[in-house]
Amino acid sequence: MIDFQRYLLIASIAALSLMLLVEWQKFEPNTPVITSTNSSNSSTTAAPTTSNDSGDLPAIISSDDLTTIKANAGVSTKYITVETDVLDLKIDLHGGDIVYAGLPDYTMSLESDDPFVILEKNDTRNYIAQSGLIGSNATDTSEGRPQFAATNANYVLQDGSDTLNIDLHYQYSDAITIIKRFRLSRGEYLINVEYLVDNQSDAPFQASFFGQLKRGDSADPSVNDEGGMFAMKPFIGVAYATNEDLYNKTTFSKMQDKPVKASVNGGWIGVIQHYFVSAWVPPVDSVNELSTIVTKQGMNIARVTSAAVTIAPRSQGIISADFYTGPKDQYSLQEISPGLELTVDYGWLWWIAQPLFWLLTKIHSVLGNWGFSIIAVTILVKAAFFQLNQKAFTSMANMRKFQPKLAEIKERYADDRQKQSQAMMDLYKKEKINPLGGCLPMVVQMPVFISLYWVLMESIELRHAPFILWIHDLSAMDPYFVLPLIMGLSMFIQQRLNPAPPDPMQAKIMQWMPIVFTFFFLFFPAGLVLYWVVNNTLSIIQQYIITKRIEKSGLPSR
């Protein structure tokens, strides 16, 4: 029984340590290498020419070598800019691709007022959103892409207006004109992309919408390098929904050997990174094809192709899809498409994490500070497990109370492990002590801890969220390591309140735990360390009261 207790305790410590080390890296230990794309490379064809390409979609070429064009109203420009209250966009008139997307409500860092850039195309990073028409009457082919014209070089959502339409004009033929319209709304990161086709010819016009995200292997700009080798490495890759599963994900490296190919009713496909996501959401009432490609040029492509739409002769029609680029706000995402909110990935314990996040947001709506909200949630979680902790701490206090008696038994039967174990079991039975009582409740609480861990790590609400004093960002490590040191001290105090493990190896492991945990917590986000500090503090108070109460009852007579 004593051996079983020892192994159970070691297994519990190992499991908790594994959670801290592996779960922390579980975003995905996929650290991309930043690659440069100079202008000469950008002007070459970036077609999906690998064996992964399905072959039925156009090659996507860049437009860096194009000359400046004249728009309908005489505006000389290559790109147009678009500004709303939450989005800054740059659209390439060659193909009508979004080649830049900035988010004014989210800054790159606490020290900078520059908006966070989710899409961009430059020498450091190539990540853009492309769309077009393919099929019988394709506008985008392997020979080239449409050259649109715009009436303005700059579009701004005016005060008092809730929507902004950007129309790009293209003359498909003498009898067919096309307007590619980007429809944006105030406060929204969702963009409706429409092709308004005016078919005045004598033949039907038939085409399918395709939308794709094209990204190189550059690093995630939303992740800093603080902590060096211990820095958090969130998942970055492609996510998508199928009829069987509303949330699937794959890394860019896996796409080379196992590309995504799926037909889905509705669905979506996107590229996810820490805190932010970009995704194409095709019409829900059509059968859409999802696919991924890795080109020979090293570009990762996540693509959706909608069912063909036929526009009769002498009539007009619309071919459209939605595009989202912005923060992973799960309550907004779940309204856009089923499963899109799951890009806020809480792992397999989402069924615990979701209620915890709901509770955290409700408390924040009252307190207005995420740090105090974390403290309040920690107190409520602790209260929920009060009785369980009460039993655990009572068991440990009883073990501490009978330490002299246990030491005497160990000394008496030092040369006979079997008699020693039997004598200890007799003592436990006589005094009604459960030697496992201090371990099992902690194991039961581990899923809650892991769930709260994921809530604190994945929720964009905590990005750049200040607490008090020197903590200006709960999602970043404590710059002065004050909280991790307090956490280590709290673990040491808690350890002193616990009975010394009877097994020497057990005792050595427990002695090193505060030091080891403090070292790793130096690089953890301050929000997570704050949770642990408060949790330990509450445990110390409860454990101290119980221990003193039991010790006052006195030791049994020998």
C-alpha positions as CSV (number, residue, x, y, z in Angstrom):
1,M,0.0,0.0,0.0
2,I,2.9,2.3,0.8
3,D,4.5,1.6,-2.5
4,F,1.2,2.3,-4.2
5,Q,0.9,5.6,-2.4
6,R,4.5,6.6,-3.4
7,Y,3.9,5.7,-7.1
8,L,0.6,7.5,-7.1
9,L,2.2,10.7,-5.7
10,I,5.1,10.5,-8.2
11,A,2.6,9.9,-11.0
12,S,0.5,13.0,-9.9
13,I,3.6,15.2,-9.8
14,A,4.8,13.9,-13.1
15,A,1.3,14.5,-14.7
16,L,1.2,18.1,-13.4
17,S,4.8,18.7,-14.6
18,L,4.0,17.2,-17.9
19,M,1.0,19.6,-18.2
20,L,3.1,22.6,-17.4
21,L,5.8,21.7,-19.9
22,V,3.9,19.8,-22.7
23,E,0.5,21.5,-22.6
24,W,2.3,24.8,-22.6
25,Q,4.0,23.8,-25.8
26,K,0.8,22.0,-27.1
27,F,-0.2,25.0,-29.1
28,E,2.2,23.4,-31.5
29,P,5.9,23.0,-31.2
30,N,6.1,24.2,-34.7
31,T,8.5,27.2,-34.9
32,P,8.6,28.5,-38.4
33,V,11.7,30.0,-39.8
34,I,11.3,33.5,-41.2
35,T,11.9,33.5,-44.9
36,S,12.5,36.6,-47.1
37,T,10.7,37.1,-50.3
38,N,12.3,39.8,-52.4
39,S,10.7,41.6,-55.3
40,S,12.3,39.5,-57.9
41,N,11.0,36.3,-56.4
42,S,7.6,37.9,-55.9
43,S,7.2,38.6,-59.6
44,T,7.5,35.0,-60.5
45,T,4.6,32.6,-60.7
46,A,3.6,31.2,-57.4
47,A,1.4,28.5,-58.9
48,P,0.5,25.4,-57.0
49,T,2.6,23.2,-59.2
50,T,3.4,20.5,-56.7
51,S,1.8,17.1,-56.8
52,N,-0.6,18.3,-54.2
53,D,-2.3,20.6,-56.7
54,S,-5.6,19.5,-58.0
55,G,-4.9,21.1,-61.3
56,D,-8.4,22.6,-61.9
57,L,-7.7,26.0,-60.4
58,P,-5.8,28.9,-61.8
59,A,-2.2,29.7,-61.0
60,I,-2.0,32.7,-58.7
61,I,0.5,35.2,-59.8
62,S,1.8,38.3,-58.0
63,S,1.5,41.8,-59.4
64,D,4.7,43.4,-58.1
65,D,6.0,43.9,-61.7
66,L,2.8,45.5,-63.0
67,T,2.9,49.1,-64.2
68,T,0.6,51.7,-62.6
69,I,-2.9,51.6,-64.1
70,K,-5.6,54.2,-64.8
71,A,-8.8,53.7,-62.9
72,N,-12.2,54.6,-64.4
73,A,-12.3,58.0,-62.8
74,G,-8.8,58.9,-63.8
75,V,-7.2,57.8,-60.5
76,S,-3.7,56.6,-61.1
77,T,-3.0,53.8,-58.6
78,K,-1.9,50.2,-58.2
79,Y,-3.5,49.6,-54.8
80,I,-6.5,51.1,-53.1
81,T,-6.8,51.6,-49.3
82,V,-9.8,51.0,-47.2
83,E,-10.4,52.2,-43.6
84,T,-13.2,51.3,-41.2
85,D,-13.3,51.7,-37.4
86,V,-11.7,48.2,-37.0
87,L,-10.0,47.4,-40.3
88,D,-7.3,49.0,-42.4
89,L,-7.0,47.2,-45.8
90,K,-5.0,47.5,-48.9
91,I,-6.4,45.8,-52.0
92,D,-4.4,45.0,-55.1
93,L,-6.3,46.0,-58.3
94,H,-4.6,43.2,-60.1
95,G,-6.9,40.3,-59.1
96,G,-8.6,42.2,-56.3
97,D,-6.6,40.5,-53.5
98,I,-6.4,41.8,-49.9
99,V,-2.6,42.2,-49.5
100,Y,-2.7,44.1,-46.2
101,A,-5.0,44.0,-43.2
102,G,-4.3,46.0,-40.0
103,L,-6.4,46.0,-36.8
104,P,-6.4,49.4,-35.2
105,D,-8.0,48.1,-32.0
106,Y,-5.0,45.8,-31.4
107,T,-1.5,47.1,-31.3
108,M,1.7,45.2,-32.2
109,S,3.0,45.7,-28.7
110,L,2.4,47.7,-25.5
111,E,5.3,50.1,-26.5
112,S,3.8,50.8,-30.0
113,D,0.7,52.4,-31.2
114,D,1.0,50.7,-34.6
115,P,-2.0,48.5,-35.4
116,F,-1.4,44.7,-35.4
117,V,-0.9,43.5,-38.9
118,I,-2.6,40.2,-39.7
119,L,-2.2,40.2,-43.5
120,E,0.8,41.7,-45.3
121,K,3.1,41.3,-48.3
122,N,6.7,42.4,-48.0
123,D,10.2,41.1,-47.8
124,T,9.7,39.7,-44.3
125,R,6.2,38.2,-44.5
126,N,3.9,37.0,-47.3
127,Y,0.3,36.4,-46.1
128,I,-2.6,37.5,-48.3
129,A,-6.2,36.7,-49.1
130,Q,-7.0,36.0,-52.7
131,S,-10.3,35.4,-54.5
132,G,-11.7,35.1,-58.0
133,L,-13.8,33.2,-60.4
134,I,-12.9,29.9,-62.1
135,G,-14.8,27.5,-64.4
136,S,-16.4,27.9,-67.9
137,N,-16.3,31.7,-67.7
138,A,-13.3,32.2,-65.4
139,T,-11.8,35.6,-64.8
140,D,-8.7,34.0,-63.1
141,T,-6.8,31.6,-65.2
142,S,-3.2,30.3,-65.5
143,E,-2.6,32.9,-68.1
144,G,-3.4,35.8,-65.9
145,R,-5.8,37.6,-63.6
146,P,-8.3,40.4,-64.1
147,Q,-7.2,44.0,-63.9
148,F,-9.8,45.9,-62.0
149,A,-10.4,49.6,-62.0
150,A,-11.7,51.7,-59.0
151,T,-13.2,55.2,-58.9
152,N,-11.1,56.2,-55.8
153,A,-7.7,55.4,-54.4
154,N,-8.9,55.7,-50.8
155,Y,-12.2,54.6,-49.2
156,V,-13.1,55.5,-45.6
157,L,-16.2,54.6,-43.6
158,Q,-17.7,57.9,-42.7
159,D,-19.2,59.0,-39.4
160,G,-22.9,58.2,-39.4
161,S,-22.5,55.3,-41.9
162,D,-22.8,51.7,-40.9
163,T,-21.6,50.1,-44.2
164,L,-19.0,50.8,-46.8
165,N,-19.0,49.3,-50.3
166,I,-15.8,49.2,-52.5
167,D,-16.6,48.4,-56.1
168,L,-13.9,47.2,-58.5
169,H,-14.9,47.2,-62.1
170,Y,-13.9,44.7,-64.8
171,Q,-15.0,44.4,-68.4
172,Y,-15.1,40.7,-69.0
173,S,-16.3,41.1,-72.7
174,D,-18.2,43.5,-74.8
175,A,-21.5,42.1,-73.4
176,I,-20.5,41.1,-69.9
177,T,-19.3,43.4,-67.1
178,I,-18.3,42.4,-63.6
179,I,-18.1,44.3,-60.3
180,K,-16.1,42.8,-57.5
181,R,-17.6,44.3,-54.4
182,F,-16.2,44.3,-50.9
183,R,-18.9,45.1,-48.4
184,L,-17.7,46.1,-44.9
185,S,-19.7,47.1,-41.8
186,R,-19.0,49.2,-38.8
187,G,-17.4,47.2,-35.9
188,E,-17.2,44.1,-38.0
189,Y,-14.2,42.0,-39.1
190,L,-16.3,40.0,-41.6
191,I,-16.1,41.2,-45.2
192,N,-18.6,40.1,-47.8
193,V,-17.0,39.6,-51.2
194,E,-19.4,39.6,-54.1
195,Y,-19.1,39.3,-57.9
196,L,-22.0,41.1,-59.5
197,V,-22.2,39.8,-63.0
198,D,-24.2,41.7,-65.7
199,N,-24.6,39.1,-68.5
200,Q,-26.0,40.9,-71.6
201,S,-24.7,38.2,-73.9
202,D,-26.7,35.5,-75.7
203,A,-25.0,32.7,-73.7
204,P,-25.2,31.7,-70.1
205,F,-22.3,32.8,-67.8
206,Q,-21.1,30.0,-65.5
207,A,-18.3,30.3,-62.9
208,S,-17.4,29.2,-59.4
209,F,-16.1,31.4,-56.6
210,F,-12.7,30.5,-55.1
211,G,-11.2,32.1,-52.0
212,Q,-7.8,31.2,-50.6
213,L,-5.3,32.2,-48.0
214,K,-1.7,32.2,-49.2
215,R,1.0,32.2,-46.5
216,G,4.7,31.7,-46.3
217,D,6.5,30.1,-43.4
218,S,7.2,33.3,-41.5
219,A,6.8,33.3,-37.7
220,D,3.7,34.3,-35.9
221,P,4.0,38.1,-35.3
222,S,1.6,37.8,-32.3
223,V,4.1,35.8,-30.3
224,N,7.2,37.5,-28.8
225,D,10.5,35.7,-28.2
226,E,10.6,36.4,-24.4
227,G,11.7,33.3,-22.6
228,G,14.0,32.0,-25.3
229,M,13.8,28.3,-25.6
230,F,11.0,28.4,-23.0
231,A,9.0,30.9,-25.0
232,M,5.4,29.8,-25.8
233,K,5.0,28.4,-29.3
234,P,1.3,28.6,-30.2
235,F,-0.2,26.5,-33.0
236,I,0.0,28.0,-36.5
237,G,-1.5,26.3,-39.5
238,V,-4.8,25.6,-41.3
239,A,-8.1,24.9,-39.7
240,Y,-11.4,23.9,-41.4
241,A,-14.9,22.5,-40.9
242,T,-16.3,19.3,-42.5
243,N,-19.6,17.6,-42.4
244,E,-18.2,15.1,-39.9
245,D,-16.2,17.5,-37.6
246,L,-16.8,21.2,-37.2
247,Y,-13.1,21.7,-36.2
248,N,-10.0,20.2,-37.8
249,K,-6.5,21.5,-38.0
250,T,-3.2,20.7,-39.7
251,T,0.2,22.2,-39.7
252,F,1.9,23.5,-42.8
253,S,4.5,20.8,-42.7
254,K,1.8,18.1,-42.6
255,M,0.1,19.6,-45.6
256,Q,3.0,18.6,-47.8
257,D,2.4,14.9,-47.2
258,K,-1.3,14.9,-46.4
259,P,-3.1,17.7,-48.1
260,V,-6.7,18.5,-47.1
261,K,-9.4,17.5,-49.7
262,A,-13.0,17.6,-48.5
263,S,-16.5,18.3,-49.8
264,V,-18.7,20.0,-47.3
265,N,-22.1,21.6,-47.0
266,G,-21.3,25.2,-46.1
267,G,-18.1,24.9,-44.0
268,W,-15.1,27.2,-43.8
269,I,-11.3,27.1,-44.1
270,G,-8.7,29.4,-42.6
271,V,-5.3,30.0,-41.2
272,I,-5.0,30.3,-37.4
273,Q,-2.4,31.8,-35.2
274,H,-2.2,32.9,-31.6
275,Y,-5.2,35.2,-30.9
276,F,-6.1,35.9,-34.5
277,V,-7.7,34.0,-37.5
278,S,-8.4,34.6,-41.2
279,A,-11.0,32.4,-42.8
280,W,-13.0,32.1,-46.0
281,V,-16.7,31.2,-45.3
282,P,-18.5,30.1,-48.5
283,P,-22.3,30.0,-48.9
284,V,-24.0,27.7,-46.4
285,D,-26.5,26.4,-49.0
286,S,-23.9,25.1,-51.5
287,V,-21.5,22.1,-51.6
288,N,-18.0,23.5,-51.3
289,E,-14.6,22.0,-51.9
290,L,-11.9,22.5,-49.3
291,S,-8.3,21.9,-50.1
292,T,-4.7,22.8,-49.1
293,I,-1.6,23.1,-51.3
294,V,2.1,23.6,-50.7
295,T,3.7,25.2,-53.7
296,K,7.3,24.6,-54.9
297,Q,7.9,28.2,-53.9
298,G,7.1,27.2,-50.3
299,M,3.7,29.0,-50.1
300,N,1.0,27.3,-48.0
301,I,-2.5,27.7,-49.5
302,A,-5.8,27.0,-47.8
303,R,-8.6,27.2,-50.4
304,V,-12.3,26.9,-50.8
305,T,-14.1,26.5,-54.1
306,S,-17.9,26.9,-54.2
307,A,-20.4,25.2,-56.5
308,A,-20.8,26.7,-60.0
309,V,-23.3,29.4,-60.4
310,T,-25.1,29.9,-63.8
311,I,-26.3,33.3,-64.8
312,A,-28.8,33.2,-67.7
313,P,-28.4,35.3,-70.9
314,R,-29.6,38.9,-70.6
315,S,-29.7,38.8,-66.8
316,Q,-27.8,39.6,-63.7
317,G,-26.5,37.4,-60.9
318,I,-24.3,37.4,-57.8
319,I,-21.5,35.0,-56.8
320,S,-20.2,35.5,-53.3
321,A,-18.6,34.4,-50.1
322,D,-17.6,35.9,-46.8
323,F,-14.1,36.6,-45.5
324,Y,-13.1,37.1,-41.8
325,T,-9.8,38.5,-40.7
326,G,-9.5,39.6,-37.1
327,P,-9.4,38.5,-33.4
328,K,-10.5,35.1,-32.2
329,D,-13.6,36.4,-30.5
330,Q,-15.5,33.2,-29.9
331,Y,-18.9,34.8,-29.4
332,S,-18.6,36.7,-32.7
333,L,-17.2,33.7,-34.6
334,Q,-19.9,31.3,-33.6
335,E,-22.4,33.6,-35.3
336,I,-20.5,33.5,-38.6
337,S,-20.2,29.8,-39.1
338,P,-20.6,26.6,-37.0
339,G,-17.3,25.5,-35.6
340,L,-15.4,28.8,-36.4
341,E,-15.5,29.7,-32.7
342,L,-13.5,26.5,-32.0
343,T,-10.4,28.2,-33.4
344,V,-10.2,29.4,-29.8
345,D,-8.9,26.0,-29.0
346,Y,-9.3,24.9,-25.4
347,G,-8.3,21.3,-26.2
348,W,-10.2,18.2,-25.2
349,L,-11.3,19.8,-21.9
350,W,-13.3,22.5,-23.7
351,W,-16.4,21.4,-21.9
352,I,-14.9,22.7,-18.7
353,A,-13.0,25.6,-20.2
354,Q,-16.0,27.1,-21.9
355,P,-18.0,27.6,-18.6
356,L,-14.8,29.0,-17.0
357,F,-14.4,31.5,-19.8
358,W,-18.0,32.5,-19.5
359,L,-17.6,33.0,-15.8
360,L,-14.4,35.0,-16.3
361,T,-16.1,37.4,-18.8
362,K,-19.1,37.9,-16.6
363,I,-17.0,38.8,-13.6
364,H,-14.9,41.1,-15.8
365,S,-18.1,42.9,-16.9
366,V,-18.5,43.9,-13.2
367,L,-14.9,44.4,-12.1
368,G,-13.4,45.8,-15.3
369,N,-10.0,44.4,-14.7
370,W,-8.9,41.0,-16.0
371,G,-6.4,40.5,-13.2
372,F,-9.0,40.9,-10.5
373,S,-11.3,38.7,-12.5
374,I,-8.7,35.9,-12.5
375,I,-8.5,36.3,-8.7
376,A,-12.3,36.1,-8.4
377,V,-12.5,33.0,-10.6
378,T,-9.7,31.4,-8.6
379,I,-11.6,32.1,-5.3
380,L,-14.9,30.6,-6.8
381,V,-13.1,27.5,-8.1
382,K,-11.5,27.1,-4.7
383,A,-14.9,27.4,-3.1
384,A,-16.3,24.8,-5.4
385,F,-13.7,22.4,-4.2
386,F,-13.7,23.5,-0.6
387,Q,-15.0,20.2,0.8
388,L,-12.7,18.1,-1.3
389,N,-9.7,20.2,-0.2
390,Q,-10.9,20.1,3.4
391,K,-10.7,16.3,3.3
392,A,-7.3,16.4,1.6
393,F,-5.8,18.9,4.1
394,T,-7.3,17.0,7.0
395,S,-5.7,13.8,5.8
396,M,-2.3,15.6,5.4
397,A,-2.7,17.2,8.8
398,N,-3.4,13.8,10.4
399,M,-0.4,12.4,8.6
400,R,1.7,15.3,10.0
401,K,0.3,14.7,13.5
402,F,1.4,11.0,13.4
403,Q,4.8,11.6,12.0
404,P,6.6,10.7,15.3
405,K,4.7,7.5,15.4
406,L,5.5,6.7,11.8
407,A,9.2,7.5,12.3
408,E,9.2,5.1,15.3
409,I,7.7,2.3,13.2
410,K,10.3,2.9,10.4
411,E,13.1,2.8,13.0
412,R,11.7,-0.4,14.7
413,Y,11.3,-2.3,11.4
414,A,14.2,-0.7,9.5
415,D,15.4,-4.1,8.3
416,D,12.0,-5.6,7.4
417,R,10.0,-3.6,4.8
418,Q,7.1,-6.0,4.9
419,K,6.6,-5.6,8.6
420,Q,7.1,-1.9,8.4
421,S,4.4,-1.5,5.8
422,Q,2.0,-3.7,7.8
423,A,2.6,-1.7,11.0
424,M,1.9,1.5,9.1
425,M,-1.3,0.1,7.6
426,D,-2.4,-1.0,11.1
427,L,-1.8,2.5,12.4
428,Y,-3.7,4.1,9.5
429,K,-6.6,1.7,10.1
430,K,-6.6,2.3,13.9
431,E,-6.5,6.1,13.6
432,K,-8.8,6.2,10.5
433,I,-6.2,7.9,8.3
434,N,-6.4,7.7,4.6
435,P,-2.8,7.9,3.2
436,L,-4.1,8.6,-0.2
437,G,-6.5,11.4,0.9
438,G,-4.0,14.1,0.2
439,C,-3.3,12.9,-3.4
440,L,-6.6,12.0,-4.9
441,P,-8.4,15.3,-4.5
442,M,-5.5,17.1,-6.2
443,V,-5.7,14.7,-9.1
444,V,-9.4,15.3,-9.4
445,Q,-8.8,19.1,-9.6
446,M,-6.2,18.8,-12.3
447,P,-8.7,18.9,-15.2
448,V,-10.0,22.2,-13.9
449,F,-6.5,23.6,-13.6
450,I,-5.6,22.6,-17.1
451,S,-8.9,24.1,-18.4
452,L,-8.3,27.4,-16.7
453,Y,-4.8,27.3,-18.0
454,W,-6.1,27.1,-21.6
455,V,-8.6,29.8,-21.0
456,L,-5.9,32.2,-19.8
457,M,-3.5,31.2,-22.6
458,E,-6.0,31.3,-25.6
459,S,-8.3,34.2,-24.8
460,I,-7.5,37.3,-26.7
461,E,-9.3,39.3,-24.1
462,L,-6.1,39.0,-21.9
463,R,-3.7,40.1,-24.7
464,H,-2.1,43.3,-23.5
465,A,-4.6,43.4,-20.5
466,P,-3.1,45.3,-17.6
467,F,-3.4,44.3,-13.9
468,I,-1.8,46.6,-11.4
469,L,1.6,48.2,-10.7
470,W,4.3,46.6,-12.9
471,I,2.0,44.1,-14.6
472,H,1.0,45.8,-17.8
473,D,0.2,42.6,-19.8
474,L,-1.3,39.5,-18.3
475,S,-0.5,37.5,-21.4
476,A,3.2,38.2,-21.1
477,M,5.8,37.1,-18.5
478,D,6.3,39.1,-15.4
479,P,9.2,41.5,-16.5
480,Y,10.6,41.6,-12.9
481,F,9.8,37.9,-12.0
482,V,8.1,39.0,-8.9
483,L,5.0,36.8,-9.3
484,P,7.0,33.6,-10.1
485,L,9.2,34.2,-7.0
486,I,6.1,34.7,-4.8
487,M,4.6,31.6,-6.3
488,G,7.8,29.6,-5.5
489,L,7.7,31.0,-1.9
490,S,4.1,29.9,-1.6
491,M,4.9,26.4,-2.8
492,F,7.7,26.2,-0.2
493,I,5.4,27.3,2.6
494,Q,2.8,24.9,1.5
495,Q,5.4,22.1,1.5
496,R,6.4,23.0,5.1
497,L,2.8,22.5,6.2
498,N,2.6,19.0,4.6
499,P,4.0,15.9,6.3
500,A,7.4,14.8,5.2
501,P,7.0,11.9,2.8
502,P,8.1,8.6,4.4
503,D,10.0,7.5,1.2
504,P,13.4,9.2,0.7
505,M,13.0,9.5,-3.0
506,Q,9.6,11.1,-2.5
507,A,11.1,13.5,0.0
508,K,13.8,14.6,-2.4
509,I,11.4,15.2,-5.3
510,M,9.2,17.3,-3.0
511,Q,12.1,19.4,-1.9
512,W,13.0,20.3,-5.4
513,M,9.5,21.0,-6.6
514,P,9.3,24.7,-5.6
515,I,12.7,25.4,-7.2
516,V,11.8,23.6,-10.5
517,F,8.3,25.2,-10.7
518,T,9.7,28.6,-10.0
519,F,12.2,28.2,-12.8
520,F,9.6,27.3,-15.4
521,F,7.1,29.9,-14.1
522,L,9.6,32.7,-14.7
523,F,8.6,32.5,-18.4
524,F,4.9,31.8,-18.0
525,P,2.3,34.5,-18.7
526,A,1.6,36.7,-15.7
527,G,-2.1,35.8,-15.7
528,L,-1.4,32.1,-15.2
529,V,1.2,32.8,-12.5
530,L,-1.3,35.1,-10.8
531,Y,-3.9,32.2,-10.7
532,W,-1.3,29.9,-9.2
533,V,-0.2,32.4,-6.5
534,V,-3.8,33.1,-5.4
535,N,-4.6,29.3,-5.5
536,N,-1.6,28.5,-3.3
537,T,-2.3,31.4,-0.9
538,L,-5.9,30.2,-0.4
539,S,-4.6,26.6,0.1
540,I,-2.0,27.7,2.7
541,I,-4.7,29.6,4.7
542,Q,-7.1,26.6,4.6
543,Q,-4.3,24.1,5.3
544,Y,-2.8,26.1,8.2
545,I,-6.2,26.4,10.0
546,I,-6.8,22.7,9.6
547,T,-3.3,21.7,10.7
548,K,-3.4,23.9,13.8
549,R,-6.8,22.6,14.8
550,I,-5.7,19.0,14.6
551,E,-2.4,19.6,16.3
552,K,-4.2,21.2,19.2
553,S,-5.9,17.9,19.8
554,G,-2.6,16.4,20.9
555,L,-0.7,13.3,20.0
556,P,-2.0,9.8,21.0
557,S,-0.3,8.1,23.9
558,R,2.2,5.4,23.0
